[in-house]
Amino acid sequence: MSGARKMAIQHEKGAGMNLAALETLQATIRQRRAATTEKSYTRQLLEAGPKECAKKLGEEAVEVVVAALAEDDEALHNEAADLIYHLLVLLESRDTGLGPVLDVLATRHGISGLTEKASRNQP
């Protein structure tokens, strides 16, 4: 893994989740493609295709917003974990993964969000 990709994800000191854990989760999701549908929720999502995976991701995003507005940290953490999982499932459903996303984040590292967003609107 490139140094830039490692820089793309930072976690709080002492946090239990790290980039290796995300990579492990991504690999598990990829392995679920071979599982039988009745035994794997992940497999069922992947079988439903990218549109259904995107719909589920949207539902999870709303749940994150609701938890954040309720100022319930435990619910926010749980919903954020669900959101990350469903994002990884969506990426897998499109035959891609976290790597290209981390590469994009790495290119944005050290650039003002306003500057980066403005650059996307340039012809």
C-alpha positions, -999 to +999 in steps of 0.1 A: +000+000+000+013+034-009+023+060+017-003+084+002-030+058+007-020+053+043-021+091+049-056+092+035-071+076+066-062+089+100-078+075+132-078+088+167-051+076+190-063+044+207-092+038+183-099+001+177-107+004+140-079+011+116-071+008+079-062-029+083-096-036+098-113-018+068-092-039+044-102-071+063-139-061+061-135-054+024-119-088+018-147-105+038-173-087+017-155-099-015-155-135-001-192-133+005-198-133-032-191-171-031-214-177-001-249-191-005-276-164-005-296-178+023-266-177+046-252-143+038-268-109+040-238-095+022-243-120-007-280-110-008-271-073-012-245-081-039-270-103-058-295-074-057-270-053-077-256-018-075-289+000-075-302-018-045-269-014-027-270+023-034-305+025-021-295+007+011-265+030+015-288+060+012-311+046+039-280+041+062-269+077+055-303+090+067-299+069+099-265+085+105-281+119+102-309+110+125-285+097+151-263+128+148-293+151+152-305+132+182-270+137+197-268+100+206-232+091+203-237+053+207-264+053+180-242+076+158-212+052+161-234+022+153-251+038+123-217+051+110-204+016+112-234+004+092-228+032+067-192+022+061-201-014+057-228-006+031-204+017+013-179-011+010-207-034-003-217-008-029-181-005-040-178-043-043-211-044-062-194-022-088-163-044-089-141-018-072-130-012-037-117+011-011-083+016-028-094+040-055-114+060-029-083+063-006-063+074-036-087+102-043-086+112-006-048+112-007-047+136-037-069+159-017-047+158+014-035+192+023-058+210-001-086+233+012-120+217+008-133+249-009-103+249-033-108+212-041-145+216-047-140+246-069-114+227-090-141+200-098-163+227-113-137+239-137-141+229-174 
